[in-house]
Amino acid sequence: MIKNSDMQSEMTNYQYKVMGEKVYYLDDDLALHVPKIRMDGKNFVPEKTDLKVKKLSNTWQMVLNDLYPYFMNPDLSKLKSVETLTKNEFNTIKEPVQVTTVVKTNDFHQYSKIWDKLDQLEIKHNNLNGEQYLSRYKGEQEIGEMAKGLEFMGFFLGSAFLAMMASALMFKILSGAQDDRRRYQMLLKIGTQKKVIKKSIAQELGWLFAIPAGVGLIHVLFGLQMFKMMMTRPYHQIWIPIVIMGLFYMIYYLITVVMYQKLVLKGDLTK
């Protein structure tokens, strides 16, 4: 399925045998392509030299436990122990050879349909139900469902705070419009054109709206770092809410400009 697609991928096979409560991996496979595990945003890569040690290091234990299929452990409180063997030792074990295939792609999320099909085939092949099976794709789907609630709550609260901030800014500006009329009266008396004054007002209010918007955007972009543990891609399509909020904010700005211009330029100020 993967080979027949246009997906740029790198596949690595790891052979193992299961006997009783132990899983034996072929050390040649592990030395040729050293697997790694990612936990808490960090990559853990074991050393090749540790394969020749009688007792595997903690890093190798973590990596091999992660490499062994999750659904092959029906009782998670009694995980099978893992060991590595040379080719001769591996061949002496009279158990069928099983293979774990690790696939590395140029963009995991771009090929979600393929991962879904592979999960369904694996579930069917091993006679499993949905709860017994775990994969990266399934895990991200479950996290994604949980994240939807957070996204909705964040969008709702963000809209509410934006509306409050923009409203407070708008009323603050409009409340001082009556005092500003004298300033614009003087400009008109010395011959300044009304269209020039309107342009100046738009620019002045633009800065008053732009500065808090820029500070808020920077705060949001840095604040999303906190959600990396809960969301795999917190910045995915972030331009959508930014555009929506920007349009909402722009409406407040335009309303403020129009109302302010009417307040400070109403009547004949030249008299």
N, C-alpha and C positions, 0 to 999 in steps of 0.2 A: 504493500500500500504506500509506504513512504518512498520507496525507490521509484514507483510509477508516477509520483507527484512531482511538481516543479520545485519542491522544497529543498533548499540548500541544507543538508544535514550531514552529520558525522555519527556513525553508529559503531558502538563498541560492545563486544560480547564478553561476558564473564561466565566461565563454566564453574559449576559447583555440584556437589553431591550431598544428599541428606541421609544420615544414618542415625536413627534414634533421635536424641536431643541435640545432635551436633550437625553443623553445616561446614563442609570442607570446600574451600575455594582453591583453584589452581593458581599458585603464586606466579607462574609465567604470565598469565593474563593480567594480573594486578601490577606486575613490574613493567609490562609493556605499555599499559595505559593506566596510570595511577588514578583511581577515582578520588573524588573529593565530595565533601558535604558542606552545605551552607546553613549556618545557624546564627540567629541574631544579627544578620547582615554581614557575617564574616565567613570567609572560605577556610575550611580546615582541610589541608592536604597532607597526608601522611608521608613519611620518608620511605624510599625504596629499601634502604638498608635494614629497616625494622622488620622486613619480611623474613629475614634470616634468623631473627631472634626467636627463641622457643616460645616466649610469651609475648603476644601482640601488644603494642602500645594502646593507650586509651583512644588515641586518634584513629588507629586502624579498627579498633572495636566499634567505634561510632560509625565509621564509613561503611564497614561490612554489614553492620546491623541495618543501616539505611539501604544498602544495596540488596539485601535479602527481601523478597516480596512480602509486603505487609500482611496480605491475606493468608500466607502460609503459616502464620502464627495464630491459631484460633484462640489461644489463651495468652493474652498479652502480659499477664503476670508471670508467665514462665517462658521467657524468650529463649530460643535455642542459642547455644554458644557457637561461636564461629572460630575456625582455625584455617590456616593455609598449609598446603602440602606441595611437595615437588611433584613433577609429572609421574615419576615412578611410584611414589606413595599414593598419588591420586588414582592411578590405574589399578592398584591392589584392592580398592574398595569396590565391592560387588553391588553397586547401586547404580541406577540409571543416571546419565549425565543430564543435568538441567542447565539452562542458560538464562541469564539476565541480560537483556539488551538495553544499553543506555544510549539515548538519542540526544544529540546536541544540535540545535538549529540556529539559524541566524536571527529568527524572531519567533519566539514561542507562541505569543498571542495571535500571530497572523494565521496560524494553522490549527485553530481550536477545533474545527470540524474533524480534522484527522485524529486528534487526540481523543475526541469523543467516540469516534468509531473504534479506535484501538481499545478504549476502556470497555466498550460493549462486547467486543470480541473476547477480551480477557475474562470478563465476568461470565460469559456464556461457556467458554472453554473450561473454566474451573468450577462451574456450577455454583456460583456465588450469588448472594443478593447484594443490593446496593450498599448496605451498611457494612458488609465485610470487606469491601474493596476500597482501596485508597490509592490515589495517584496525585501527581502535581496538578493535573487538570481538574480533577474532582475537588481537590482541596481549595483551589483558587475559585472554583464555581461556588462552593459553600461560603467562602469568605466574601465573595462578591455579593451574594444574597444578603449577608449581614451588613455589608457596607452600604447597600442601597438605602437602608433606614438612616444611617449616619449622613449620607449625602443629602437626603431629603430634609433632615433636621437642620443640617448645616446651611442648606440653601434657604430654608424658611427663616432661620435666625439671622442669616446674613442679610436677607431682604428687609427684615424688620429693623435691624440696626442701621442699615443704609438709609431706610426711609426716615428714621428718627434723626440721624445725623444731618441728612440733606434738608429736612424740614427745619431743624434748629438753625442751620446755616442760612436758609432762605429767610426765615423770620427775623434773624439777627440783622441781615443786610437790609431788609425792607423797613425794619423799625428805625433805622438811621437815615432813611431816604429823605425825610422832611428837612433834616438839618443839612443834608448835602445839596438841597435845592439852591442855596445861596451861592455855593461854589460854581454850579453850572450856570446860574444867573450872571455871574461875573464873566464867565467865558463867552456867553452869548452877547453880552454888552460890548465886549472888545472885538466882536466880529467873528467868532468861531462858528463854523457851520454846524448845524444840528446833526448832520450825518457823521461828521467827525467825532462829535461828542458821543453819539450812539456807539460808534466803533470803539471808542476809548472805554466806555462803560462795559461793553462786552469783554474786552481784554482784561480789564481790572477784575471783574467778577469771575472771569475764567481762571485767573490765578488763585483766587480765593477758593474755588471749587477744586482745582487741580491738585493743590498741595496736600490736602487731607486725603484725596483719592489715591495719590501716589504713595503716601505713607501707609495707608490701609492695604494697598496691593502688596507692598513689600512685606508687611506684617503677615499677610495670608500666605505668601509664597514660602516664607521661612517657617511659619507655623505648621504647614503641611508635613514638615519633616517628622513631626510627632506621631503621624499616623502611618508611618512606614511599616510598623509592626502589625498593623491591622489591615492595611490595604497594600496590595502588591504594587499598584501603580497610582499613587495619590495624585500625580500630575497628569494622568491620562485625560486628554481632551479638556484640559482646564480652561482652554480659550472659550469654551461655550458659556460657562457661568460668568466669566469675565466680560464677555460681549453683552450678555443679558443685563448684568449689573451696570455695565457702562452705559447702555442705552437708557436704563431706568434713571441713572444719575444725570445723564444728559438732558432728559426731559425736565428734571428739577431745575437744572441750570438755565435752560431756555425760558422756562416759566418765570424764574427769578429775574432774568435779564429784561424780559418784556414788561413785567410789573414794575421793576425798578425804573426803567426808562419812562414809563407812563407817569410815575409818581414825581420824578425829578424834572421832567420836561413838560408837565401839563401846564396849561395856561400860557399867558404871554409874560415871559420872564424878563423881557427887555424894558418893561415899563417901570 
